[in-house]
Amino acid sequence: MKDRLWLVLRLVDLPLWIFPPHEQAVCVLEKRRVIAANPAAIEAGVHKGMDATTAQLLSNCIIYERDTLQEQNYLNQCAEHLYAFTPYIHINRSAFTPDSGLILEISRCLKLFGGLESLCARLLSTLTDLPIAYGLAHTEEAAWLLSYDNYSIAEGDDRALFIHRLNHIPIERLFDWPDAQESLKRMGFLTLGDISHQIERQSISAIKKRLGRDFADFIGRLFGIANNLQQTALFDKPRQIYQPKEFFFDTMQFDYPITHIDQLHAPIEQMLQQLGEYLRKRKLSCQKITWRFFDIHHNSHAINVHCAAPQTTWKLLYDLTHIQLENQQLSFAVDAIELTCQQLQSSQEKNNQLNFSGRRNKNHGGDDLALLEAKLKARLGEQAIFKISYKDSHIPEQAWDKRSAFEPTEQQLPTAYQHAPHPTWLFATPFPAKIQQQQLSWRGQLQLLTGPERIENQWWATPTARDYYMAIREDGLRVWVYEDLLEEKWFVQGVFAG
Amino acid sequence: MTSTKAKPDKSVTLEQVLRRGDVWRGQSQRFVPHAALDTGYQELNKRLLNKGWPLASLLEIGQLGASSNNGLATQAEWLLFAPAIRQLKEGYTVLLNPPALPFAPGLIQAGIDLDRLLIVDAKKKTDFLASFTELARAEVCTALMAWQPKQNLNYTELRKCQLACADGKGLYLLFRPLSAQQQSSPAALRLRANLSADFLEIHIFKQKGSLNQVEKSPAQLPLPRSWLPTAPHAHLYRTTHEADITSAKKIIDLKRNLL
């Protein structure tokens, strides 16, 4: 078995890099501590781990909160570029430090790219725009730790050299094992070399006994050994194969420009059928597709079609596209169309709840509802169709929530709510009621029937204290009135209709 | 060509017309839809053909209030229709153009499943008609409660609604102001709801397949107990009032004795 060779590309100062460059001092914070600072800030005396206020006072810097999502996106982009060299790529993000990087296994592609030095040079030139620390070793853990030393890469580097380099690494660099680091320091260990001496004398079991199985396993993986330094690990850790993000793209060029939307139906159907076939073969599903229409002058128009549930077939996507097209006018003659589906998900990973209750399947008629919703939205706008849900609040105007047609609603009323009757219609802004000659009136005289139900809340924000009553109007209408105890005014807030 | 086409039309006109399901034929119930949904009120079931709200047809409910300047048309519609809607175990109940915001706690108390309740806002008349016909024809919509927009619907527009309802299978309700009662309408059932202090009164003034033009007495549906004046308040008022009278009488008697 050929020895493995791991290359780590650690992206130095990635948390800072993702933000726009400034001449002024810039600091990136996480939990109010500086995790990265630009040269201007460092010159002013800011260092990593400093608290935000001190850093601000020292350098008057621009402050950013760490954006881990954007960092992840950047790492994904890098991985996508490096996929051209090796399929074995994974992203490593330290849980205890802000460091992150890419780990590549390169033993299988050395010959193709003309040896180690030439491959490394090409790899680094792909990611030139970012400061990178690299480390090469026989295990991924070792390569990661060696990336802090910046040894130069040479053709003849082998396992013995890597272990020799590892032996010089101080214990403080075991960032991801803070507890073990602390214990090792107390026991008088200073470098990883001290650990390897210990293993040489007593095998790895002594480490396991004192510092736990997890740490002993880590040391085993780090040196690539089983029980002692002479015995190499029997089984290599399986390599992770990089899965490039899948997406569907199809385009169609017409022989003549199309001016009528009706003429687009057939090509759209054909392209969607191809998408359906693609999804079926790869056991994928998609929720959103984008159509782009082009004319010969490269004018373009895009239509997004979005389904509530992931689709494995093309039928519903076709109907939804059709509805959207019906409501649009083509401003130019279409020469080409493009279909893109960026977010594909595995259709097998979809979770479906087991239905033990014997109740009706809530997704029943889901497609019909999606079509109906799309038709109504196309005509009336995005906000025109919705569901309402209960929201836990004592203030009536805040006790409900707007949801989309496909979201589940909250229907559990707290016990306090269940006793008093509540109206079925609510006025978002309550109407003021008048008091004339000791008589309450709102578009007719009101007489209180039941109540009061006192609602007091939000003493920490805007205090509210209201006494709610059901009242009957002259014409028999039952309305929900309240007396605002703080303002000493009466309001009508709802109507009882059932 | 045109004359030859016109001739056979003329000869079968009456027969063709009579064969159509949507022609009203007095008391003949041959073409009256038989599917009905229990109203949940015995009193009301008795007065309706097929003992319930007719399905797949337009029901028109006249309500007090919309015509007046307050613009709020509501007259215990949930009280009247919630028992029927609760029986529908599938599909969605859609509120088209509701007069105010549906209040979640109140609807939960009325037994309405919020998961199957959709609200659609269509304020313009054209949008309203398009949405109504679309919803009535959609199989997922098993109950539709629609409130007429500010502009009144004319006969043709109502007929479009009725035709869409006939294509569906659900319960289709159209709430209109009381003033629309004078206008003719193709709805299969027309009624007027009137809320009083003690009852919800329902006048059925037009029903397909029945010639009883005007009922002598309206159906009186009971109101929930919480809607009625509660005894403690009434009692309190009566006792204090009576106590005042008795004490006044006593004083008069005393004065008389003194005199």
Chai-1 contact restraints between the chains, C-beta under 6 A:
chainA,res_idxA,chainB,res_idxB,connection_type,confidence,min_distance_angstrom,max_distance_angstrom,comment,restraint_id
A,G365,B,V140,contact,1.0,0.0,6.0,A-B,restraint_1
A,D368,B,E139,contact,1.0,0.0,6.0,A-B,restraint_2
A,D368,B,V140,contact,1.0,0.0,6.0,A-B,restraint_3
A,L369,B,V140,contact,1.0,0.0,6.0,A-B,restraint_4
A,L372,B,A138,contact,1.0,0.0,6.0,A-B,restraint_5
A,K375,B,E134,contact,1.0,0.0,6.0,A-B,restraint_6
A,L376,B,S131,contact,1.0,0.0,6.0,A-B,restraint_7
A,R379,B,A130,contact,1.0,0.0,6.0,A-B,restraint_8
A,L380,B,A122,contact,1.0,0.0,6.0,A-B,restraint_9
A,L380,B,D127,contact,1.0,0.0,6.0,A-B,restraint_10
A,A384,B,D121,contact,1.0,0.0,6.0,A-B,restraint_11
A,I385,B,V120,contact,1.0,0.0,6.0,A-B,restraint_12
A,F386,B,I119,contact,1.0,0.0,6.0,A-B,restraint_13
A,K387,B,L118,contact,1.0,0.0,6.0,A-B,restraint_14
A,I388,B,P102,contact,1.0,0.0,6.0,A-B,restraint_15
A,I388,B,A104,contact,1.0,0.0,6.0,A-B,restraint_16
A,Y390,B,A104,contact,1.0,0.0,6.0,A-B,restraint_17
A,A399,B,P105,contact,1.0,0.0,6.0,A-B,restraint_18
A,W400,B,A104,contact,1.0,0.0,6.0,A-B,restraint_19
A,A405,B,L118,contact,1.0,0.0,6.0,A-B,restraint_20
A,T409,B,L114,contact,1.0,0.0,6.0,A-B,restraint_21
A,T409,B,D115,contact,1.0,0.0,6.0,A-B,restraint_22
A,Q411,B,I108,contact,1.0,0.0,6.0,A-B,restraint_23
A,Q411,B,L114,contact,1.0,0.0,6.0,A-B,restraint_24
A,L413,B,P105,contact,1.0,0.0,6.0,A-B,restraint_25
A,L413,B,I108,contact,1.0,0.0,6.0,A-B,restraint_26
A,Y417,B,P105,contact,1.0,0.0,6.0,A-B,restraint_27
A,P421,B,S226,contact,1.0,0.0,6.0,A-B,restraint_28
A,H422,B,P105,contact,1.0,0.0,6.0,A-B,restraint_29
A,H422,B,G106,contact,1.0,0.0,6.0,A-B,restraint_30
A,H422,B,Q109,contact,1.0,0.0,6.0,A-B,restraint_31
A,P423,B,F103,contact,1.0,0.0,6.0,A-B,restraint_32
A,P423,B,G106,contact,1.0,0.0,6.0,A-B,restraint_33
A,T424,B,W78,contact,1.0,0.0,6.0,A-B,restraint_34
A,T424,B,F103,contact,1.0,0.0,6.0,A-B,restraint_35
A,T424,B,G106,contact,1.0,0.0,6.0,A-B,restraint_36
A,T424,B,L107,contact,1.0,0.0,6.0,A-B,restraint_37
A,W425,B,A100,contact,1.0,0.0,6.0,A-B,restraint_38
A,L426,B,L101,contact,1.0,0.0,6.0,A-B,restraint_39
A,L426,B,F103,contact,1.0,0.0,6.0,A-B,restraint_40
A,F427,B,A100,contact,1.0,0.0,6.0,A-B,restraint_41
A,A428,B,L101,contact,1.0,0.0,6.0,A-B,restraint_42
A,R443,B,N70,contact,1.0,0.0,6.0,A-B,restraint_43
A,L449,B,P229,contact,1.0,0.0,6.0,A-B,restraint_44
A,T450,B,S226,contact,1.0,0.0,6.0,A-B,restraint_45
A,T450,B,T230,contact,1.0,0.0,6.0,A-B,restraint_46
A,G476,B,L195,contact,1.0,0.0,6.0,A-B,restraint_47
A,G476,B,S196,contact,1.0,0.0,6.0,A-B,restraint_48
A,R478,B,W227,contact,1.0,0.0,6.0,A-B,restraint_49
A,G494,B,F103,contact,1.0,0.0,6.0,A-B,restraint_50
A,V495,B,T74,contact,1.0,0.0,6.0,A-B,restraint_51
A,A497,B,T74,contact,1.0,0.0,6.0,A-B,restraint_52
A,A497,B,A76,contact,1.0,0.0,6.0,A-B,restraint_53
A,A497,B,E77,contact,1.0,0.0,6.0,A-B,restraint_54
A,A497,B,W78,contact,1.0,0.0,6.0,A-B,restraint_55
A,G498,B,W78,contact,1.0,0.0,6.0,A-B,restraint_56
A,G498,B,L79,contact,1.0,0.0,6.0,A-B,restraint_57
A,G498,B,A82,contact,1.0,0.0,6.0,A-B,restraint_58
A,G498,B,A110,contact,1.0,0.0,6.0,A-B,restraint_59
